[in-house]
Amino acid sequence: MSGTPGSLRTRLLLRIGAALVAVCAVTALAAVLAQRALLLDHLDGRVTEAAEHGLAGASLRPGDDRDLTFLDGNGHPDGTLAARLDAHGTVTAAAVTGPDRTPRALSAGQRAALRGIAPDGTPHTRTVPGLGTYRVTGLETSGVRILAGLPMGDVRDVLNRLVLVEAVVGAAGLAVAGGVCAVVVRRQLRPLGRVAATAADLARAPLGHDRPTGLPRVPEADTDPGSEAGQVGAALNRMIDQVESDRAARRRSEERMRRFLADAGHELRTPLASIAGYAELMNRGAGPVEPTLAWRRVSAESARMTGLVEDLLLLARLDEGRPPRSAEVDLVALVAEALQEARAADPDRIWRLALRLDAPALVIGDETGLGKAVANLLANARAHTPPGTTVVAAVEATAERRVVRVRDDGPGIPPHLLASVFDRFTRADPSRSRRAPGDAGSGLGLAVVQAITTAHGGRATARSTPGHTEFTVELPPAPEPEGELPLVPEAEGELPPAPEAEGEPPLRAEVPELPSGAGSGVEGAGGHPVHHEGPPVPEPEGEPSLPVEVPELSERC
């Protein structure tokens, strides 16, 4: 920080210097005034003593108001002034002692300087022509009135010497204090100067993505919160951290956008290329592919492209912050229905439903969107686990939250993908290769789950280890209406029914039936299946369907 006229250092030194000068001047003036008062008090005592001595001598001749013979005696200091007054206060005679102690009469002009002084003992300061400044007082007794005075030259000499000494000492002290202040201010402002230099470097630094190094920062030694300069340095470093964080976030956002566009383009190009190829084969009228198979493949690729576009549109709508439709949704029925569809689509895996209900499993939201989120979680488990894997969909309801968990005992998610598992177009196979149609999705399923959950005021999380992968969707509970019947606690087997009104049927929760199969069932509290899991039950001809025994629950459980 330079010492230019407008710099902080210069302004501080000028103001400190002015303050020091003012303090020294006030101190010197107070010392001079105090010394003057002390000297005048001492001089007034001497003048009063001289007046008393003269009054005693004049009282020996009370009838002669011109008698000044009391000045002839010894003991009067050089320059002692004495005068006699008449009854009207007029100076009738006045004299002053010389160096040889011989009185010398005053002239009429000198006596005129003594007019107006009453003999009441009050000290007065008068300037007598030819003699200088005197301190004069008057006394009266038995009709005898006199004036006595002493010169103030000695007092003035002492005060002049005091002022000179104070001026010299004060100037020297100001010079030393100014130098010390300059050094201290310079040292104290060095960190602020370095902070200013860092800010200037930061202002000149390019903020583009191609910058090879980080932004300049204030040294750690200049960020001490105990000083103002350190607080400024720490604040500047926090701002730099925020700028770098924003730059990194922008780079990540742009990278995600580029990857999103590339993935979306690839996902859309693949079905379009397939459709165009089969359409060309059908236009030729002959080829190695049967028209029926070609139409089937065209329909499949068209459905795949339609699903991708619908997912993208759904994500776009959710990104805009549009609120979902609000209706009361029963999570138990929703998850049971999704499990039934998953069991019908993939009988090679074991599908189970677990209920842990301390409150009605009701939420407010879009039933279609929430059903799609649950279906995507089940589809993700189906797509990334081998046949024979057990997939459990659990519904938990407490007074504070509603939770849907989908867990499996498959191979798990690679650790490097777990942090980005909810990102769009995230796949374990980065090459986008598929061994067969439908082997893997577009990478939007879990992104849709997170977007739908966030739109409903909840959150979606995932944790995975080999042999245990669990996705959790937490949602806020629906407000309970007044007069809600208490929920009966869960237990294995039959639960006592809820209280019934006379003439009314008991209230029971209906859970959609899951098709029977190896290991399918509904779990009660603690995750234990309610019915006995044994060998597969023989199914009648037609579509297999075996109702699952579910404990009777209270209303809206």
C-alpha positions as CSV (number, residue, x, y, z in Angstrom):
1,M,0.0,0.0,0.0
2,S,1.8,3.1,-1.2
3,G,2.2,6.4,0.6
4,T,0.3,8.5,-2.1
5,P,-1.7,11.5,-0.8
6,G,-5.0,9.6,-1.0
7,S,-3.7,6.3,0.5
8,L,-5.0,4.9,3.7
9,R,-1.4,5.0,5.2
10,T,-1.1,8.8,4.4
11,R,-4.5,9.5,5.8
12,L,-3.8,7.6,9.0
13,L,-0.5,9.3,9.5
14,L,-2.0,12.7,9.0
15,R,-4.8,12.1,11.4
16,I,-2.6,10.5,14.0
17,G,-0.2,13.4,13.6
18,A,-2.9,16.0,14.0
19,A,-4.2,14.2,17.1
20,L,-0.8,14.1,18.6
21,V,-0.2,17.8,17.9
22,A,-3.6,18.6,19.5
23,V,-2.8,16.6,22.5
24,C,0.6,18.2,22.9
25,A,-0.7,21.7,22.5
26,V,-3.5,21.1,25.0
27,T,-1.0,19.6,27.5
28,A,1.4,22.4,27.1
29,L,-1.3,25.0,27.5
30,A,-2.6,23.4,30.6
31,A,0.9,23.2,32.0
32,V,1.6,26.9,31.3
33,L,-1.8,28.0,32.8
34,A,-1.2,25.9,35.9
35,Q,2.3,27.3,36.3
36,R,1.1,30.9,35.8
37,A,-1.6,30.4,38.4
38,L,0.9,29.0,40.8
39,L,3.4,31.8,40.3
40,L,0.7,34.5,40.5
41,D,-0.6,33.0,43.7
42,H,2.9,33.1,45.2
43,L,3.4,36.7,43.9
44,D,0.1,37.8,45.3
45,G,1.2,36.5,48.7
46,R,4.3,38.6,48.5
47,V,2.4,41.7,47.4
48,T,-0.1,41.3,50.3
49,E,2.8,40.9,52.7
50,A,4.4,44.1,51.3
51,A,1.1,46.0,51.6
52,E,0.7,44.9,55.2
53,H,4.2,46.0,56.0
54,G,3.6,49.4,54.4
55,L,0.2,49.8,56.1
56,A,1.9,49.3,59.5
57,G,4.5,52.0,58.7
58,A,1.9,54.4,57.4
59,S,-0.3,54.0,60.4
60,L,2.5,55.7,62.5
61,R,1.5,59.0,60.7
62,P,-2.2,58.8,60.0
63,G,-2.7,62.5,59.4
64,D,-0.2,62.8,56.5
65,D,-1.6,61.1,53.4
66,R,1.6,61.9,51.5
67,D,4.0,60.1,53.9
68,L,6.0,57.3,52.2
69,T,8.8,57.1,54.7
70,F,8.0,53.4,55.4
71,L,9.8,52.7,52.1
72,D,13.1,53.9,53.6
73,G,13.6,50.9,55.7
74,N,15.3,47.7,54.7
75,G,13.5,44.5,53.7
76,H,11.8,45.9,50.6
77,P,12.7,44.0,47.4
78,D,14.0,45.9,44.3
79,G,11.1,47.5,42.4
80,T,8.6,47.6,45.2
81,L,5.9,50.1,44.5
82,A,4.0,52.0,47.2
83,A,1.3,54.7,47.1
84,R,-1.0,56.7,49.5
85,L,-4.7,57.3,48.9
86,D,-7.0,59.9,50.2
87,A,-10.6,59.4,51.3
88,H,-11.7,59.6,47.7
89,G,-9.3,56.9,46.5
90,T,-7.1,59.4,44.7
91,V,-3.4,58.7,44.6
92,T,-1.7,61.4,46.6
93,A,1.8,60.1,46.6
94,A,3.6,57.1,44.9
95,A,7.2,55.9,44.8
96,V,9.2,52.9,43.7
97,T,12.4,51.5,45.2
98,G,15.5,51.3,43.1
99,P,18.5,49.0,43.1
100,D,20.0,51.0,45.9
101,R,16.8,50.7,47.9
102,T,16.2,54.5,47.6
103,P,12.6,55.4,46.9
104,R,11.9,57.3,43.7
105,A,8.7,59.3,43.2
106,L,6.4,58.4,40.3
107,S,5.4,60.8,37.7
108,A,1.8,61.9,37.1
109,G,1.5,59.5,34.2
110,Q,2.8,56.6,36.2
111,R,0.4,57.5,39.1
112,A,-2.5,57.5,36.6
113,A,-1.9,53.8,35.9
114,L,-2.8,53.2,39.6
115,R,-6.2,54.8,39.4
116,G,-9.3,52.8,40.2
117,I,-7.7,50.3,42.6
118,A,-9.8,50.0,45.8
119,P,-8.1,49.3,49.1
120,D,-9.9,46.0,49.6
121,G,-7.0,43.5,49.3
122,T,-7.9,42.4,45.8
123,P,-4.8,41.8,43.5
124,H,-4.8,43.8,40.2
125,T,-2.4,43.7,37.2
126,R,-1.4,47.1,35.9
127,T,1.2,48.2,33.4
128,V,3.1,51.3,34.7
129,P,4.8,53.3,32.0
130,G,8.6,53.0,32.3
131,L,8.4,50.4,35.0
132,G,6.6,47.4,33.4
133,T,3.8,45.2,34.5
134,Y,3.0,45.1,38.2
135,R,0.8,43.1,40.5
136,V,-0.8,45.7,42.8
137,T,-3.2,45.5,45.8
138,G,-4.6,48.0,48.4
139,L,-5.3,47.9,52.1
140,E,-7.0,50.2,54.5
141,T,-7.1,50.5,58.3
142,S,-8.2,53.4,60.6
143,G,-8.6,55.8,57.7
144,V,-5.1,55.0,56.4
145,R,-5.1,53.7,52.8
146,I,-2.1,52.5,50.9
147,L,-1.2,50.6,47.6
148,A,1.7,48.1,47.3
149,G,2.9,46.3,44.2
150,L,5.7,44.1,42.9
151,P,6.9,43.6,39.3
152,M,5.8,40.6,37.3
153,G,8.9,40.3,35.2
154,D,10.1,37.2,37.0
155,V,6.8,35.5,36.4
156,R,6.9,36.3,32.7
157,D,10.5,35.1,32.4
158,V,9.6,31.8,34.0
159,L,6.5,31.3,31.8
160,N,8.5,32.2,28.7
161,R,11.2,29.7,29.5
162,L,8.5,27.1,30.3
163,V,6.9,27.7,26.9
164,L,10.2,27.4,25.1
165,V,11.1,24.1,26.9
166,E,7.6,22.7,26.1
167,A,7.9,23.7,22.5
168,V,11.3,22.0,22.0
169,V,10.3,18.9,24.0
170,G,6.9,18.7,22.3
171,A,8.4,19.0,18.8
172,A,11.0,16.3,19.5
173,G,8.3,14.1,21.0
174,L,6.0,14.6,18.0
175,A,8.8,13.8,15.6
176,V,9.6,10.6,17.5
177,A,5.9,9.7,17.9
178,G,5.3,10.4,14.2
179,G,8.2,8.1,13.2
180,V,7.0,5.3,15.4
181,C,3.4,5.7,14.1
182,A,4.7,5.6,10.6
183,V,6.6,2.3,11.2
184,V,3.6,0.8,13.1
185,V,1.1,1.8,10.5
186,R,3.3,0.5,7.7
187,R,3.7,-2.9,9.5
188,Q,0.1,-3.2,10.4
189,L,-1.1,-2.4,6.8
190,R,1.3,-4.8,5.1
191,P,-1.2,-7.7,5.3
192,L,-3.9,-5.4,3.9
193,G,-1.5,-4.4,1.1
194,R,-1.0,-8.1,0.3
195,V,-4.7,-8.6,0.3
196,A,-5.1,-5.7,-2.1
197,A,-2.4,-7.2,-4.3
198,T,-4.2,-10.6,-4.3
199,A,-7.5,-8.9,-5.2
200,A,-5.8,-7.0,-8.1
201,D,-4.3,-10.3,-9.3
202,L,-7.7,-11.9,-9.0
203,A,-9.2,-9.1,-11.1
204,R,-6.6,-9.7,-13.8
205,A,-6.9,-13.4,-13.7
206,P,-8.8,-15.1,-16.6
207,L,-11.8,-17.1,-15.4
208,G,-12.1,-19.3,-18.4
209,H,-12.3,-23.1,-18.2
210,D,-8.8,-23.4,-19.8
211,R,-7.0,-21.8,-16.9
212,P,-4.3,-24.3,-15.9
213,T,-4.0,-23.3,-12.3
214,G,-6.3,-22.1,-9.5
215,L,-7.1,-18.5,-8.7
216,P,-4.6,-16.5,-6.5
217,R,-5.3,-16.6,-2.8
218,V,-4.5,-14.6,0.3
219,P,-1.7,-16.3,2.3
220,E,-2.8,-18.1,5.4
221,A,-0.8,-15.8,7.6
222,D,-2.9,-12.9,6.4
223,T,-6.3,-14.4,7.3
224,D,-6.1,-14.1,11.1
225,P,-9.6,-13.4,12.3
226,G,-8.2,-11.4,15.2
227,S,-7.4,-8.5,13.0
228,E,-9.4,-6.5,10.5
229,A,-7.0,-7.1,7.7
230,G,-7.1,-10.8,8.5
231,Q,-10.9,-10.8,8.3
232,V,-10.8,-9.1,4.9
233,G,-8.3,-11.7,3.8
234,A,-10.4,-14.6,5.0
235,A,-13.5,-13.1,3.4
236,L,-11.6,-12.7,0.1
237,N,-10.5,-16.4,0.3
238,R,-14.1,-17.5,1.0
239,M,-15.1,-15.5,-2.1
240,I,-12.4,-17.1,-4.1
241,D,-13.5,-20.6,-2.9
242,Q,-17.1,-19.7,-3.9
243,V,-15.9,-18.6,-7.3
244,E,-13.9,-21.8,-7.8
245,S,-16.8,-23.8,-6.6
246,D,-19.1,-22.1,-9.0
247,R,-16.6,-22.6,-11.8
248,A,-16.3,-26.2,-11.0
249,A,-20.1,-26.6,-10.8
250,R,-20.5,-24.8,-14.1
251,R,-17.9,-27.1,-15.7
252,R,-19.7,-30.1,-14.3
253,S,-23.0,-28.8,-15.5
254,E,-21.7,-28.2,-19.0
255,E,-20.0,-31.6,-19.0
256,R,-23.3,-33.2,-17.9
257,M,-25.1,-31.3,-20.6
258,R,-22.7,-32.4,-23.2
259,R,-22.9,-35.9,-22.0
260,F,-26.7,-35.7,-21.8
261,L,-26.9,-34.4,-25.4
262,A,-24.5,-37.1,-26.6
263,D,-26.4,-39.9,-24.7
264,A,-29.8,-38.6,-25.8
265,G,-28.6,-38.3,-29.4
266,H,-27.3,-41.9,-29.2
267,E,-30.4,-43.3,-27.6
268,L,-32.6,-41.7,-30.2
269,R,-30.3,-42.5,-33.1
270,T,-30.2,-46.2,-32.3
271,P,-34.0,-46.9,-32.6
272,L,-34.3,-44.5,-35.5
273,A,-31.5,-46.3,-37.4
274,S,-33.1,-49.6,-36.6
275,I,-36.5,-48.4,-37.8
276,A,-35.0,-46.9,-41.0
277,G,-33.1,-50.2,-41.7
278,Y,-36.2,-52.4,-41.3
279,A,-38.3,-49.9,-43.3
280,E,-35.7,-50.1,-46.2
281,L,-35.8,-53.9,-46.1
282,M,-39.6,-53.9,-46.3
283,N,-39.5,-51.4,-49.2
284,R,-37.3,-53.8,-51.1
285,G,-40.0,-56.5,-50.8
286,A,-37.6,-59.3,-50.2
287,G,-34.7,-60.0,-47.9
288,P,-33.5,-62.2,-45.1
289,V,-36.0,-60.8,-42.6
290,E,-39.7,-61.7,-42.6
291,P,-42.1,-58.7,-42.8
292,T,-43.7,-59.9,-39.6
293,L,-40.4,-59.9,-37.7
294,A,-39.5,-56.6,-39.3
295,W,-42.7,-55.0,-38.2
296,R,-42.2,-56.4,-34.7
297,R,-38.8,-54.9,-34.5
298,V,-40.0,-51.6,-35.8
299,S,-42.8,-51.6,-33.2
300,A,-40.3,-52.5,-30.4
301,E,-37.8,-49.8,-31.4
302,S,-40.7,-47.3,-31.7
303,A,-41.9,-48.2,-28.3
304,R,-38.4,-47.8,-26.9
305,M,-38.0,-44.4,-28.5
306,T,-41.4,-43.4,-27.2
307,G,-40.5,-44.4,-23.7
308,L,-37.3,-42.5,-23.9
309,V,-39.0,-39.3,-25.1
310,E,-41.7,-39.6,-22.5
311,D,-39.0,-39.9,-19.8
312,L,-37.2,-36.9,-21.1
313,L,-40.4,-34.9,-21.2
314,L,-41.3,-36.0,-17.7
315,L,-37.8,-34.9,-16.4
316,A,-38.2,-31.6,-18.3
317,R,-41.6,-30.9,-16.6
318,L,-40.2,-31.8,-13.2
319,D,-37.2,-29.6,-13.8
320,E,-39.5,-26.7,-14.4
321,G,-40.9,-27.1,-10.9
322,R,-44.4,-27.9,-11.9
323,P,-46.2,-29.2,-8.9
324,P,-47.5,-32.8,-9.2
325,R,-51.2,-33.6,-9.0
326,S,-52.4,-33.9,-5.4
327,A,-54.5,-36.9,-4.3
328,E,-54.3,-39.3,-1.4
329,V,-52.2,-42.3,-2.4
330,D,-52.0,-45.6,-0.5
331,L,-48.4,-46.8,-0.7
332,V,-49.2,-50.4,0.3
333,A,-51.6,-50.8,-2.6
334,L,-49.3,-49.0,-5.0
335,V,-46.2,-51.1,-4.1
336,A,-48.3,-54.4,-4.1
337,E,-49.6,-53.6,-7.6
338,A,-46.1,-52.8,-8.9
339,L,-44.8,-56.1,-7.4
340,Q,-47.6,-58.0,-9.1
341,E,-46.7,-56.5,-12.4
342,A,-43.0,-57.2,-11.8
343,R,-43.8,-60.8,-10.9
344,A,-45.8,-61.3,-14.0
345,A,-43.0,-59.8,-16.2
346,D,-40.2,-61.8,-14.6
347,P,-41.1,-65.0,-12.7
348,D,-37.4,-66.0,-12.5
349,R,-36.8,-63.8,-9.4
350,I,-38.3,-63.9,-5.9
351,W,-40.5,-61.0,-5.2
352,R,-41.6,-60.1,-1.7
353,L,-43.6,-57.4,0.0
354,A,-42.7,-56.3,3.6
355,L,-45.0,-54.1,5.6
356,R,-43.9,-52.1,8.7
357,L,-46.8,-49.9,9.5
358,D,-47.1,-47.8,12.7
359,A,-49.4,-45.4,10.9
360,P,-51.5,-45.4,7.7
361,A,-49.2,-45.6,4.7
362,L,-50.9,-42.6,3.0
363,V,-49.2,-39.7,1.1
364,I,-50.4,-36.8,-0.9
365,G,-49.2,-36.8,-4.5
366,D,-49.5,-38.1,-8.0
367,E,-50.4,-41.8,-8.0
368,T,-49.2,-42.3,-11.6
369,G,-45.9,-40.6,-10.9
370,L,-45.3,-42.5,-7.7
371,G,-46.3,-45.7,-9.3
372,K,-43.8,-45.0,-12.1
373,A,-41.0,-44.4,-9.5
374,V,-41.7,-47.7,-7.7
375,A,-41.9,-49.5,-11.1
376,N,-38.6,-48.0,-12.1
377,L,-36.9,-49.3,-8.9
378,L,-38.3,-52.8,-9.5
379,A,-37.3,-52.7,-13.1
380,N,-33.7,-51.6,-12.1
381,A,-33.5,-54.6,-9.8
382,R,-34.8,-56.9,-12.5
383,A,-32.3,-55.5,-15.1
384,H,-29.2,-55.7,-12.9
385,T,-29.6,-58.9,-10.9
386,P,-29.3,-62.5,-12.0
387,P,-32.2,-64.9,-12.0
388,G,-33.1,-66.3,-8.6
389,T,-32.3,-63.0,-6.8
390,T,-34.7,-62.1,-4.0
391,V,-36.2,-58.6,-4.4
392,V,-38.0,-57.2,-1.4
393,A,-40.2,-54.1,-1.6
394,A,-40.8,-52.7,1.9
395,V,-43.4,-50.1,2.9
396,E,-42.7,-48.4,6.3
397,A,-45.1,-45.8,7.8
398,T,-44.4,-43.8,11.0
399,A,-45.9,-40.6,12.3
400,E,-43.1,-38.6,10.8
401,R,-42.5,-40.2,7.3
402,R,-43.5,-42.7,4.8
403,V,-40.7,-44.9,3.3
404,V,-40.5,-47.3,0.4
405,R,-37.5,-49.5,0.2
406,V,-36.5,-51.8,-2.6
407,R,-33.6,-54.1,-1.8
408,D,-32.1,-57.2,-3.4
409,D,-29.3,-59.6,-2.7
410,G,-27.7,-59.2,-6.1
411,P,-24.1,-58.4,-7.0
412,G,-24.5,-54.7,-6.0
413,I,-23.5,-51.4,-7.6
414,P,-19.9,-50.6,-8.4
415,P,-18.5,-48.1,-5.8
416,H,-17.5,-45.6,-8.5
417,L,-21.1,-45.5,-9.8
418,L,-22.9,-45.2,-6.5
419,A,-22.4,-41.5,-6.1
420,S,-23.9,-40.8,-9.6
421,V,-26.4,-43.6,-9.7
422,F,-29.3,-41.1,-9.8
423,D,-27.7,-39.0,-12.6
424,R,-29.2,-39.1,-16.1
425,F,-28.0,-41.7,-18.5
426,T,-25.9,-43.4,-15.8
427,R,-25.2,-47.0,-16.8
428,A,-22.7,-49.6,-15.6
429,D,-21.7,-50.1,-19.2
430,P,-20.3,-46.8,-20.5
431,S,-20.0,-48.1,-24.1
432,R,-23.9,-48.2,-24.4
433,S,-23.5,-51.7,-25.9
434,R,-26.3,-54.2,-25.5
435,R,-26.1,-57.9,-26.1
436,A,-29.7,-58.0,-26.9
437,P,-32.7,-55.6,-27.1
438,G,-33.9,-54.7,-23.7
439,D,-30.7,-55.9,-21.9
440,A,-30.3,-52.5,-20.3
441,G,-32.3,-49.3,-20.1
442,S,-31.6,-45.8,-21.3
443,G,-30.1,-44.8,-17.9
444,L,-33.0,-42.5,-17.1
445,G,-35.0,-44.8,-14.7
446,L,-33.3,-43.8,-11.5
447,A,-33.1,-40.1,-12.6
448,V,-36.9,-40.2,-13.0
449,V,-37.2,-41.8,-9.5
450,Q,-35.2,-39.0,-7.9
451,A,-37.1,-36.3,-9.8
452,I,-40.5,-37.6,-8.9
453,T,-39.5,-38.0,-5.2
454,T,-38.1,-34.5,-5.0
455,A,-41.2,-33.1,-6.6
456,H,-43.2,-34.7,-3.8
457,G,-41.0,-33.1,-1.1
458,G,-39.1,-36.3,-0.4
459,R,-35.6,-37.7,-1.1
460,A,-34.2,-40.8,-2.8
461,T,-31.0,-42.5,-1.6
462,A,-29.1,-45.6,-2.4
463,R,-26.6,-47.8,-0.6
464,S,-25.0,-50.9,-1.9
465,T,-22.5,-53.6,-0.9
466,P,-22.0,-57.0,-2.6
467,G,-25.1,-59.1,-1.7
468,H,-27.2,-56.1,-0.5
469,T,-28.4,-53.2,-2.6
470,E,-31.1,-50.9,-1.2
471,F,-32.9,-47.9,-2.7
472,T,-34.9,-45.8,-0.3
473,V,-37.7,-43.3,-1.1
474,E,-38.8,-41.1,1.8
475,L,-42.0,-39.1,1.5
476,P,-43.8,-36.7,3.8
477,P,-46.9,-38.2,5.4
478,A,-50.4,-37.2,4.4
479,P,-52.2,-35.1,7.1
480,E,-54.4,-37.4,9.2
481,P,-58.1,-36.4,9.2
482,E,-59.9,-36.0,12.5
483,G,-61.5,-39.0,14.0
484,E,-58.9,-41.4,12.4
485,L,-59.2,-44.9,13.9
486,P,-56.1,-46.2,15.6
487,L,-53.8,-48.5,13.7
488,V,-53.5,-52.1,15.1
489,P,-49.9,-53.0,15.5
490,E,-48.6,-55.7,13.1
491,A,-47.7,-59.2,14.1
492,E,-47.4,-62.5,12.3
493,G,-50.6,-64.2,11.5
494,E,-54.0,-62.8,12.3
495,L,-54.4,-59.4,14.0
496,P,-57.4,-58.5,16.0
497,P,-59.9,-56.6,13.9
498,A,-60.5,-52.9,14.4
499,P,-63.5,-51.8,16.5
500,E,-66.7,-52.1,14.4
501,A,-69.9,-50.0,14.6
502,E,-73.1,-51.9,15.0
503,G,-74.6,-53.0,11.8
504,E,-71.5,-52.1,9.7
505,P,-68.9,-54.5,8.2
506,P,-65.4,-54.6,9.6
507,L,-62.9,-52.2,8.0
508,R,-60.0,-54.0,6.3
509,A,-57.2,-53.0,4.0
510,E,-57.2,-54.6,0.6
511,V,-53.7,-55.5,-0.7
512,P,-53.6,-56.7,-4.3
513,E,-52.8,-60.4,-4.6
514,L,-49.4,-61.4,-5.9
515,P,-49.1,-64.3,-8.2
516,S,-47.6,-67.3,-6.4
517,G,-44.2,-68.5,-7.1
518,A,-41.0,-69.6,-5.5
519,G,-40.4,-67.4,-2.6
520,S,-43.1,-64.8,-3.3
521,G,-45.0,-63.4,-0.3
522,V,-45.8,-60.6,2.1
523,E,-43.6,-59.9,5.1
524,G,-45.0,-58.6,8.4
525,A,-43.2,-56.7,11.1
526,G,-39.5,-57.4,11.2
527,G,-39.4,-58.5,7.5
528,H,-40.6,-62.0,8.2
529,P,-43.0,-63.5,5.6
530,V,-46.6,-63.9,6.9
531,H,-47.3,-67.2,5.1
532,H,-45.1,-70.3,5.0
533,E,-42.7,-70.4,2.1
534,G,-42.7,-74.0,0.8
535,P,-42.6,-75.8,-2.5
536,P,-44.4,-74.2,-5.4
537,V,-48.2,-74.6,-5.3
538,P,-49.7,-76.4,-8.3
539,E,-51.5,-73.8,-10.4
540,P,-54.6,-74.4,-12.4
541,E,-54.8,-74.0,-16.1
542,G,-54.8,-70.5,-17.5
543,E,-53.1,-67.6,-15.8
544,P,-51.6,-68.6,-12.4
545,S,-53.0,-66.8,-9.5
546,L,-52.7,-67.6,-5.8
547,P,-54.0,-65.1,-3.2
548,V,-51.4,-64.2,-0.5
549,E,-52.5,-64.3,3.1
550,V,-52.4,-60.8,4.5
551,P,-53.1,-60.0,8.1
552,E,-56.3,-58.0,8.7
553,L,-55.3,-54.4,9.2
554,S,-57.2,-51.4,10.5
555,E,-58.7,-48.9,8.2
556,R,-56.2,-47.0,5.9
557,C,-53.2,-49.0,7.0
